[in-house]
């Protein structure tokens, strides 16, 4: 089978590149960025792609490719950091950019030869970088540019080496698949890869790895764990796979009952539902830091699993742990050698990682993205509603309920930052809370900035959000005020409590009911509702942030531009919830903000 090698330099989209190549029908393997050229030659790869990454080529011990890769005689494509590596290694020059580019940019195509064949003279593309190539190596010519990045693409026609600063692998580069498709064509690779072949190969892999043991599967009722469970049963049979669904106390209203009935409807009868809500609230008492929250939640999953094992008198030697982990969980946790940790997913805490390293965990869909998981689910015959169910995080509403150990008098002084933003002509205020983001493949934990007033136009608001997050390092998320007085809001000292979760559950139910009532469940890929510890001075209320997004694989996302009349109707319903003082709309794409706030 023909195949293409993807060299991983720690970029958030390294595996997404491989995903896209497979989607084009060509098998792809991922290697560490410093893999030897001889290994690739021995493997018979038809082409090599160098991924993005969080480093600068000028850093001490920065990652470089084996120079022999450029002498293999196969086409090479560099993306983002890979673009810079090619320039740096072959005699060009890379400098720090004057302007950070995070988000959409207009790329002028200067030469359509080969890799840009079929594209327009100007294309929209996704950027996420600071460094940039300022001088091409000998033998190269500039093939693309943007207003802030004069060398956004280059190529050496004789050696068939191509590189681009933008990310063709993400859905936000509309014609990015044409670029990758052109490269696959240049490589002469045959299209022999499919979801059916993945299922066939994974069933064989499961049988080989599990051997004569059984699988104790942690399930959530979401598409990932359900597809993984079904794939395990296909390989091993119903009697060798047991499911445990843990109610952690942070589920949606009615979620436990709905999930239980849905799984039983699939014929999954070997399932136990464990109420561990009290344990989770106690373990998370007075915890506010996002990474600490996620770590506690992940570890407690294992504690509950061990307790159930003992209660059921199961022999650990006869079982291995099963999880519905998908690749974004791994890459955002820094699960590849050079990737930055964006946020630790509950299924990637150190205790579980230790079990993985010991060969005691099986994750049949860990190399897939959400869109591929859905494809597998459909091929396995799962119901449409189950396959296309909205994603919901394993830690549940715990990571949508922000906490704070500070009160208004303890927070950092943001007046200087607000003055700078105001001087740029924005009617905006930076909030004294922080959320997780990803900028230039690196984790950020910075402030949201709130825009208010002005024209209700999401295109203009999006442009302002992009400009602010690109210009101010202290900001990684833009919001728009829908309801309430932002000047009256102050920071509250609050933690995870049943009372706060109850408020969030009510708001979340209103949002989800509205989503289906208005027929928006397909247009919106995921709709987190977030509770933020900002409320009216002297009161006990807080704020709600609406975070609807469009995406396919969770590695990139656009915020959904909802019709303002519909939005006003939704806000009217949320304003009736006791404990809600203000409502915001998240107008940030990913990057620079992650989909979830924590």
C-alpha positions as CSV (number, residue, x, y, z in Angstrom):
1,X,0.0,0.0,0.0
2,X,1.4,3.4,-1.0
3,X,1.9,5.7,2.0
4,X,3.0,9.2,3.0
5,X,5.0,10.1,6.1
6,X,4.0,13.0,8.4
7,X,6.8,14.3,10.6
8,X,5.5,15.6,13.9
9,X,7.3,18.6,15.3
10,X,4.7,19.0,18.1
11,X,2.1,20.9,16.2
12,X,-1.5,20.8,17.4
13,X,-2.5,19.7,13.8
14,X,0.2,17.1,13.1
15,X,-2.2,14.2,13.3
16,X,-4.9,16.2,11.5
17,X,-2.5,16.3,8.5
18,X,-2.4,12.5,8.5
19,X,-6.2,12.4,8.9
20,X,-6.6,14.6,5.8
21,X,-4.2,12.5,3.8
22,X,-6.1,9.4,4.7
23,X,-9.3,11.1,3.8
24,X,-7.8,11.6,0.4
25,X,-7.5,7.8,0.3
26,X,-3.8,7.4,0.9
27,X,-2.5,5.8,4.1
28,X,-0.2,7.9,6.3
29,X,2.1,7.3,9.2
30,X,3.3,9.8,11.8
31,X,6.9,9.9,12.9
32,X,8.8,12.0,15.3
33,X,10.1,15.1,13.5
34,X,13.7,14.0,13.9
35,X,13.2,10.5,12.3
36,X,16.1,9.4,10.2
37,X,15.9,9.7,6.4
38,X,17.1,6.0,6.1
39,X,14.1,4.8,8.1
40,X,11.8,6.7,5.7
41,X,13.7,5.3,2.7
42,X,13.4,1.8,4.0
43,X,9.7,2.2,4.5
44,X,9.2,3.2,0.9
45,X,7.3,6.4,1.6
46,X,6.1,8.2,-1.5
47,X,6.3,11.7,0.1
48,X,7.1,13.5,3.4
49,X,5.1,16.3,5.1
50,X,6.7,18.4,7.9
51,X,4.1,19.6,10.4
52,X,3.8,22.8,12.4
53,X,5.1,23.1,16.0
54,X,5.3,25.3,19.0
55,X,9.0,26.2,18.8
56,X,11.1,28.8,17.1
57,X,13.9,27.5,14.8
58,X,16.2,29.9,16.7
59,X,15.6,28.3,20.1
60,X,18.4,26.3,21.6
61,X,17.9,22.7,20.8
62,X,15.1,23.5,18.4
63,X,13.8,20.6,16.4
64,X,15.3,20.0,12.9
65,X,14.6,17.4,10.3
66,X,17.3,15.0,9.1
67,X,18.8,16.8,6.1
68,X,18.9,13.5,4.3
69,X,15.1,13.8,3.8
70,X,15.7,16.4,1.1
71,X,17.9,13.9,-0.7
72,X,15.4,11.0,-0.8
73,X,14.1,12.0,-4.2
74,X,10.5,12.2,-3.0
75,X,8.3,15.3,-2.8
76,X,8.4,17.2,0.5
77,X,5.8,19.6,1.9
78,X,6.4,21.9,4.9
79,X,3.6,23.4,6.9
80,X,3.9,26.4,9.3
81,X,7.0,25.4,11.5
82,X,7.8,22.9,8.8
83,X,7.9,25.8,6.3
84,X,10.3,27.6,8.6
85,X,12.5,24.5,9.1
86,X,12.9,24.0,5.4
87,X,14.0,27.6,5.0
88,X,16.3,27.5,8.0
89,X,18.0,24.2,7.0
90,X,18.5,24.9,3.4
91,X,20.0,28.4,3.7
92,X,17.1,30.8,3.9
93,X,16.3,33.1,6.8
94,X,13.6,33.0,9.5
95,X,12.9,36.0,11.7
96,X,10.5,37.0,14.4
97,X,7.4,38.5,12.8
98,X,6.2,42.0,13.5
99,X,2.6,40.9,13.8
100,X,1.2,37.6,15.1
101,X,-1.2,35.9,12.8
102,X,-3.8,33.8,14.5
103,X,-6.9,33.2,12.4
104,X,-8.1,33.8,8.9
105,X,-5.9,35.6,6.4
106,X,-6.1,36.4,2.7
107,X,-3.3,34.6,0.8
108,X,-2.3,35.9,-2.6
109,X,-1.2,32.9,-4.8
110,X,1.8,34.1,-6.9
111,X,2.6,30.9,-8.7
112,X,0.0,28.1,-9.2
113,X,2.6,25.6,-10.3
114,X,1.8,22.1,-9.0
115,X,0.8,22.4,-5.4
116,X,-1.5,25.4,-5.9
117,X,-3.1,24.1,-9.1
118,X,-6.8,24.8,-9.3
119,X,-6.8,27.6,-6.7
120,X,-7.9,31.2,-7.1
121,X,-5.5,34.2,-7.2
122,X,-6.6,35.0,-3.6
123,X,-7.6,32.3,-1.1
124,X,-8.7,32.4,2.6
125,X,-6.3,30.4,4.8
126,X,-5.8,29.7,8.5
127,X,-2.7,31.1,10.2
128,X,-1.2,30.4,13.6
129,X,2.3,31.7,13.9
130,X,4.7,34.5,14.9
131,X,8.1,33.6,13.3
132,X,8.1,33.8,9.5
133,X,10.4,33.2,6.6
134,X,12.0,36.4,5.4
135,X,14.4,35.0,2.8
136,X,14.0,31.9,0.7
137,X,16.9,29.4,0.2
138,X,18.8,29.2,-3.1
139,X,16.8,27.5,-5.8
140,X,13.4,28.5,-4.2
141,X,10.9,31.1,-5.3
142,X,8.1,32.7,-3.5
143,X,4.7,31.2,-4.3
144,X,2.3,32.9,-1.9
145,X,2.1,35.9,0.4
146,X,-0.2,37.8,2.8
147,X,-0.2,41.4,3.9
148,X,1.6,40.5,7.1
149,X,3.7,37.6,5.8
150,X,5.4,38.3,2.4
151,X,6.7,34.7,2.1
152,X,3.6,32.6,2.9
153,X,4.6,29.9,0.4
154,X,7.7,28.9,-1.5
155,X,8.9,26.0,-3.7
156,X,11.8,24.5,-5.4
157,X,10.5,23.0,-8.7
158,X,13.5,21.0,-9.5
159,X,13.7,19.2,-6.1
160,X,9.9,19.2,-5.6
161,X,10.1,20.8,-2.2
162,X,7.1,22.9,-1.3
163,X,6.2,24.8,1.9
164,X,3.4,27.1,3.2
165,X,3.1,29.2,6.3
166,X,-0.6,28.6,6.5
167,X,-2.4,25.4,7.5
168,X,-4.0,23.7,4.5
169,X,-5.1,20.7,6.8
170,X,-7.7,22.7,8.8
171,X,-11.3,23.2,7.6
172,X,-10.9,26.9,7.9
173,X,-8.6,26.9,4.9
174,X,-11.5,26.3,2.4
175,X,-9.3,25.0,-0.4
176,X,-6.7,23.4,1.8
177,X,-7.7,19.9,0.7
178,X,-6.9,20.9,-2.9
179,X,-3.4,21.8,-1.7
180,X,-3.0,18.5,0.1
181,X,-4.6,16.6,-2.8
182,X,-2.2,18.3,-5.3
183,X,0.7,17.2,-3.1
184,X,-0.6,13.6,-2.9
185,X,-0.9,13.7,-6.7
186,X,2.7,15.0,-7.0
187,X,3.8,12.0,-4.9
188,X,2.1,9.6,-7.2
189,X,0.5,7.8,-4.3
190,X,-2.3,5.3,-5.0
191,X,-5.6,5.8,-3.1
192,X,-6.0,2.5,-1.2
193,X,-7.1,3.6,2.3
194,X,-10.7,3.6,3.8
195,X,-12.7,3.5,7.0
196,X,-13.6,-0.1,6.1
197,X,-10.0,-1.0,6.1
198,X,-9.5,0.7,9.5
199,X,-12.3,-1.3,11.0
200,X,-10.9,-4.5,9.6
201,X,-7.4,-3.8,10.8
202,X,-8.5,-2.5,14.2
203,X,-10.6,-5.6,14.9
204,X,-7.5,-7.7,14.3
205,X,-5.4,-5.4,16.5
206,X,-8.0,-5.7,19.4
207,X,-8.0,-9.5,19.3
208,X,-4.2,-9.5,19.3
209,X,-3.8,-7.0,22.1
210,X,-6.5,-8.3,24.4
211,X,-5.6,-12.0,23.9
212,X,-7.6,-14.1,26.3
213,X,-8.4,-11.2,28.7
214,X,-11.6,-9.1,29.0
215,X,-12.1,-5.3,28.7
216,X,-13.5,-3.2,31.4
217,X,-14.8,-0.2,29.5
218,X,-15.4,3.3,30.9
219,X,-18.4,4.7,29.0
220,X,-20.0,8.1,28.9
221,X,-22.8,7.7,26.4
222,X,-21.1,10.0,23.9
223,X,-20.2,9.0,20.4
224,X,-16.6,8.2,21.2
225,X,-17.0,5.8,24.0
226,X,-20.1,4.2,22.3
227,X,-18.2,3.6,19.0
228,X,-15.2,2.2,21.0
229,X,-17.5,-0.1,23.0
230,X,-19.2,-1.3,19.8
231,X,-15.9,-1.9,18.1
232,X,-14.6,-3.9,21.1
233,X,-17.8,-6.0,21.1
234,X,-17.4,-6.7,17.4
235,X,-13.9,-8.0,18.0
236,X,-14.4,-9.8,21.3
237,X,-18.1,-10.5,21.7
238,X,-20.6,-9.2,24.2
239,X,-19.5,-11.4,27.1
240,X,-15.9,-10.1,27.1
241,X,-16.7,-6.4,27.3
242,X,-18.2,-4.8,30.5
243,X,-19.2,-1.2,30.7
244,X,-19.0,1.2,33.6
245,X,-20.9,4.5,33.4
246,X,-19.9,6.8,36.3
247,X,-22.3,9.6,37.4
248,X,-19.8,12.2,38.5
249,X,-22.4,14.8,39.6
250,X,-21.6,17.2,36.7
251,X,-23.8,15.7,34.1
252,X,-26.5,17.5,32.2
253,X,-30.0,17.5,33.6
254,X,-31.5,14.1,33.0
255,X,-28.3,12.9,31.3
256,X,-27.8,9.8,33.4
257,X,-31.2,8.4,32.6
258,X,-30.9,9.3,28.9
259,X,-27.5,7.7,28.5
260,X,-28.6,4.5,30.3
261,X,-31.6,4.1,28.1
262,X,-29.7,4.8,24.9
263,X,-27.0,2.2,25.6
264,X,-29.6,-0.4,26.5
265,X,-31.3,0.4,23.3
266,X,-28.1,-0.6,21.5
267,X,-28.2,-4.0,23.1
268,X,-25.5,-3.1,25.6
269,X,-26.8,-5.0,28.7
270,X,-23.5,-5.6,30.5
271,X,-23.4,-2.1,31.9
272,X,-23.2,-0.8,35.5
273,X,-24.2,2.8,36.5
274,X,-22.3,4.1,39.5
275,X,-23.4,7.2,41.4
276,X,-20.1,8.8,42.6
277,X,-21.4,12.4,42.7
278,X,-20.7,12.8,46.4
279,X,-17.1,11.6,46.0
280,X,-16.5,14.1,43.2
281,X,-17.9,17.1,45.0
282,X,-15.9,16.3,48.0
283,X,-12.7,15.8,46.0
284,X,-13.1,19.1,44.2
285,X,-14.0,21.1,47.2
286,X,-12.2,24.5,47.1
287,X,-10.4,23.6,43.9
288,X,-10.3,26.3,41.3
289,X,-7.4,25.7,38.9
290,X,-8.4,24.1,35.6
291,X,-5.6,21.6,35.3
292,X,-6.0,20.5,39.0
293,X,-9.7,20.0,38.4
294,X,-9.0,17.8,35.4
295,X,-6.4,15.8,37.2
296,X,-8.6,15.1,40.2
297,X,-11.5,14.0,37.9
298,X,-9.4,11.6,35.9
299,X,-7.8,10.0,38.9
300,X,-11.1,9.6,40.7
301,X,-12.4,7.7,37.6
302,X,-9.8,5.1,38.3
303,X,-10.5,5.0,42.1
304,X,-14.2,4.4,41.3
305,X,-13.3,1.7,38.8
306,X,-11.1,-0.1,41.3
307,X,-13.8,0.1,43.9
308,X,-16.4,-1.4,41.5
309,X,-13.8,-4.1,40.6
310,X,-13.6,-5.1,44.3
311,X,-17.3,-5.0,44.8
312,X,-17.8,-7.3,41.8
313,X,-15.0,-9.6,42.9
314,X,-13.2,-9.3,39.6
315,X,-9.6,-10.4,39.1
316,X,-7.5,-7.4,37.7
317,X,-5.2,-9.9,36.0
318,X,-8.0,-11.0,33.8
319,X,-9.0,-7.5,32.6
320,X,-7.6,-4.5,30.8
321,X,-9.1,-1.0,30.9
322,X,-10.9,0.3,27.8
323,X,-11.4,4.0,26.9
324,X,-13.0,6.0,24.1
325,X,-10.1,8.3,23.8
326,X,-9.7,10.1,20.4
327,X,-6.7,11.9,19.1
328,X,-7.5,15.5,20.1
329,X,-7.5,14.2,23.8
330,X,-4.0,13.0,23.3
331,X,-2.6,16.0,21.3
332,X,-4.1,18.6,23.6
333,X,-2.6,16.8,26.6
334,X,0.9,17.1,25.0
335,X,0.7,13.4,24.2
336,X,3.1,13.5,21.4
337,X,6.8,13.9,22.0
338,X,7.1,17.6,21.2
339,X,3.5,18.9,21.7
340,X,2.7,21.5,24.2
341,X,0.1,20.7,26.9
342,X,-3.0,22.7,26.2
343,X,-5.2,20.9,28.8
344,X,-5.0,17.6,30.4
345,X,-8.0,15.4,29.4
346,X,-9.4,13.2,32.1
347,X,-8.4,10.1,30.1
348,X,-4.7,11.3,30.0
349,X,-3.9,12.0,33.7
350,X,-0.6,10.5,34.9
351,X,-2.2,7.5,36.6
352,X,-3.9,6.4,33.4
353,X,-0.8,7.2,31.3
354,X,1.1,4.8,33.6
355,X,-1.4,2.1,32.8
356,X,-1.1,2.8,29.1
357,X,2.7,2.6,29.3
358,X,2.3,-0.8,31.1
359,X,0.0,-2.1,28.3
360,X,-3.0,-2.3,30.5
361,X,-5.3,0.0,28.5
362,X,-6.9,-0.4,25.1
363,X,-8.2,2.5,23.1
364,X,-9.5,1.3,19.7
365,X,-10.2,4.8,18.3
366,X,-7.3,6.7,19.8
367,X,-5.8,7.5,16.4
368,X,-9.0,9.0,15.0
369,X,-10.6,12.4,14.9
370,X,-14.3,13.0,15.7
371,X,-15.3,13.0,12.0
372,X,-13.6,9.6,11.5
373,X,-15.2,8.3,14.7
374,X,-18.6,9.2,13.3
375,X,-17.7,7.4,10.0
376,X,-16.8,4.2,12.0
377,X,-20.0,4.5,13.9
378,X,-22.1,4.6,10.8
379,X,-20.2,1.7,9.3
380,X,-20.9,-0.3,12.5
381,X,-24.6,0.4,12.1
382,X,-25.1,2.7,15.1
383,X,-28.3,4.9,15.1
384,X,-27.9,8.3,13.3
385,X,-28.9,10.2,16.5
386,X,-26.3,8.5,18.5
387,X,-23.5,8.9,15.9
388,X,-24.2,12.6,15.5
389,X,-24.9,13.5,19.1
390,X,-23.2,16.7,20.3
391,X,-19.9,16.2,22.0
392,X,-19.9,16.5,25.8
393,X,-16.6,16.6,27.8
394,X,-15.8,13.7,30.1
395,X,-15.5,15.9,33.2
396,X,-18.9,17.3,32.3
397,X,-20.1,20.6,33.6
398,X,-17.2,20.8,36.0
399,X,-15.0,22.3,33.3
400,X,-17.8,24.6,32.2
401,X,-18.2,26.0,35.7
402,X,-15.3,28.4,36.3
403,X,-14.1,28.9,39.9
404,X,-12.1,31.6,41.6
405,X,-10.2,31.9,44.9
406,X,-9.9,35.6,44.4
407,X,-12.4,38.3,45.1
408,X,-12.6,41.7,43.4
409,X,-10.1,43.3,45.7
410,X,-7.5,40.6,45.0
411,X,-7.4,40.6,41.2
412,X,-4.6,42.1,39.1
413,X,-4.9,45.6,37.9
414,X,-6.2,45.6,34.3
415,X,-6.6,49.3,33.9
416,X,-3.4,49.8,31.9
417,X,-4.4,47.0,29.5
418,X,-7.9,48.5,29.2
419,X,-6.5,51.9,28.4
420,X,-4.3,50.4,25.6
421,X,-7.3,48.6,24.1
422,X,-9.4,51.8,24.4
423,X,-6.7,53.8,22.7
424,X,-7.0,51.5,19.7
425,X,-10.6,52.6,19.3
426,X,-12.4,49.6,20.8
427,X,-15.4,49.8,23.2
428,X,-14.1,46.9,25.2
429,X,-13.3,45.8,28.7
430,X,-10.9,42.9,29.8
431,X,-12.6,40.6,32.4
432,X,-10.7,39.6,35.6
433,X,-11.1,35.8,34.8
434,X,-9.0,33.6,32.6
435,X,-9.6,30.7,30.2
436,X,-7.5,28.2,28.3
437,X,-6.4,28.9,24.7
438,X,-4.0,27.7,22.0
439,X,-1.9,30.2,20.2
440,X,0.9,29.2,17.9
441,X,0.6,25.6,19.1
442,X,1.3,26.7,22.6
443,X,-1.1,26.7,25.6
444,X,-2.3,30.1,26.8
445,X,-4.2,31.0,29.9
446,X,-5.3,34.5,29.5
447,X,-8.2,37.0,29.8
448,X,-11.3,37.4,27.7
449,X,-12.1,40.9,26.4
450,X,-15.8,42.0,26.2
451,X,-17.1,44.1,23.3
452,X,-20.4,45.9,23.9
453,X,-22.7,48.2,22.1
454,X,-22.2,49.1,18.5
455,X,-23.7,47.3,15.4
456,X,-25.0,43.8,15.9
457,X,-22.9,42.4,13.2
458,X,-21.0,39.1,13.8
459,X,-18.6,39.7,10.9
460,X,-17.4,42.9,12.3
461,X,-17.3,41.5,15.8
462,X,-15.2,38.6,14.6
463,X,-12.8,40.9,12.9
464,X,-12.5,42.9,16.2
465,X,-12.0,39.7,18.2
466,X,-9.2,38.5,15.8
467,X,-7.5,41.9,15.9
468,X,-7.6,42.0,19.7
469,X,-6.3,38.5,20.3
470,X,-3.5,39.0,17.7
471,X,-2.4,42.4,19.1
472,X,-2.6,41.8,22.9
473,X,-0.7,38.8,24.4
474,X,-2.8,39.1,27.6
475,X,-6.0,38.3,25.7
476,X,-7.0,35.0,24.1
477,X,-10.7,35.2,23.8
478,X,-13.3,37.8,22.6
479,X,-16.9,38.1,24.0
480,X,-19.9,40.1,23.1
481,X,-22.2,41.4,25.8
482,X,-25.8,40.3,25.2
483,X,-27.4,41.1,28.6
484,X,-26.4,42.9,31.8
485,X,-24.1,45.7,32.8
486,X,-20.5,44.7,32.4
487,X,-19.4,47.8,34.5
488,X,-21.4,46.4,37.5
489,X,-19.9,43.0,37.4
490,X,-17.3,41.9,40.0
491,X,-15.3,38.7,40.6
492,X,-16.8,36.2,43.1
493,X,-14.8,33.8,45.3
494,X,-16.6,30.6,44.4
495,X,-15.8,26.9,43.9
496,X,-17.7,23.8,42.5
497,X,-20.9,23.3,44.5
498,X,-24.1,21.6,43.9
499,X,-25.9,24.9,44.0
500,X,-23.7,26.4,41.2
501,X,-24.0,23.3,39.1
502,X,-27.7,23.4,39.5
503,X,-27.8,26.9,38.0
504,X,-25.6,25.8,35.1
505,X,-27.7,22.7,34.5
506,X,-30.8,24.9,34.2
507,X,-29.1,27.3,31.8
508,X,-27.6,24.4,29.8
509,X,-31.0,22.7,29.5
510,X,-32.6,25.9,28.2
511,X,-29.8,26.2,25.6
512,X,-30.0,22.6,24.5
513,X,-33.8,22.6,24.3
514,X,-33.6,25.8,22.2
515,X,-31.0,24.2,19.9
516,X,-33.3,21.4,19.0
517,X,-36.5,23.5,19.0
518,X,-35.0,25.8,16.4
519,X,-33.5,23.0,14.3
520,X,-29.9,24.2,14.9
521,X,-28.5,20.9,16.1
522,X,-26.8,20.2,12.8
523,X,-25.6,23.7,12.0
524,X,-24.0,24.0,15.5
525,X,-21.4,21.2,16.1
526,X,-21.2,21.8,19.9
527,X,-22.8,24.3,22.2
528,X,-21.1,24.7,25.6
529,X,-22.8,26.8,28.2
530,X,-20.3,28.3,30.7
531,X,-20.9,29.7,34.2
532,X,-18.4,32.5,35.0
533,X,-17.8,33.9,38.6
534,X,-18.7,37.4,37.6
535,X,-21.9,38.9,39.1
536,X,-23.5,42.2,40.1
537,X,-21.8,43.9,43.0
538,X,-23.2,42.8,46.4
539,X,-25.3,40.0,44.8
540,X,-25.0,36.3,44.5
541,X,-25.6,36.0,40.8
542,X,-23.0,35.1,38.1
543,X,-22.7,35.3,34.3
544,X,-23.4,32.9,31.5
545,X,-21.3,32.6,28.4
546,X,-22.7,31.0,25.3
547,X,-20.1,29.1,23.2
548,X,-21.7,27.6,20.0
549,X,-19.2,26.4,17.5
550,X,-18.9,24.9,14.0
551,X,-16.3,22.2,13.6
552,X,-15.6,18.7,12.3
553,X,-12.7,17.4,14.3
554,X,-12.4,19.7,17.3
555,X,-8.9,20.8,16.5
556,X,-10.2,24.0,14.8
557,X,-13.5,25.7,15.2
558,X,-15.4,28.8,14.2
559,X,-17.9,30.4,16.6
560,X,-21.4,30.0,15.2
561,X,-23.0,33.3,14.0
562,X,-26.5,32.9,15.3
563,X,-29.4,35.1,14.0
564,X,-29.7,38.0,16.4
565,X,-33.5,37.6,16.7
566,X,-33.1,34.0,17.7
567,X,-30.3,35.0,20.1
568,X,-32.5,37.6,21.8
569,X,-35.2,35.0,22.3
570,X,-32.6,32.6,23.9
571,X,-31.2,35.4,26.1
572,X,-34.8,36.2,27.3
573,X,-35.2,32.7,28.5
574,X,-31.8,32.7,30.3
575,X,-32.5,35.9,32.0
576,X,-35.3,34.2,33.9
577,X,-32.9,31.8,35.6
578,X,-32.3,32.8,39.2
579,X,-28.6,33.5,39.7
580,X,-27.9,34.8,36.1
581,X,-26.8,38.5,36.1
582,X,-25.3,38.7,32.6
583,X,-25.1,36.8,29.3
584,X,-22.1,36.9,26.9
585,X,-21.6,35.4,23.5
586,X,-18.1,33.9,22.8
587,X,-17.0,35.3,19.4
588,X,-13.6,33.5,19.3
589,X,-12.5,30.9,16.8
590,X,-10.1,28.1,17.7
591,X,-7.3,29.1,17.7
592,X,-6.7,31.3,19.6
593,X,-9.3,29.9,22.1
594,X,-10.1,26.3,22.8
595,X,-13.7,25.2,22.4
596,X,-14.1,24.6,26.2
597,X,-13.1,27.3,28.5
598,X,-11.1,24.9,30.8
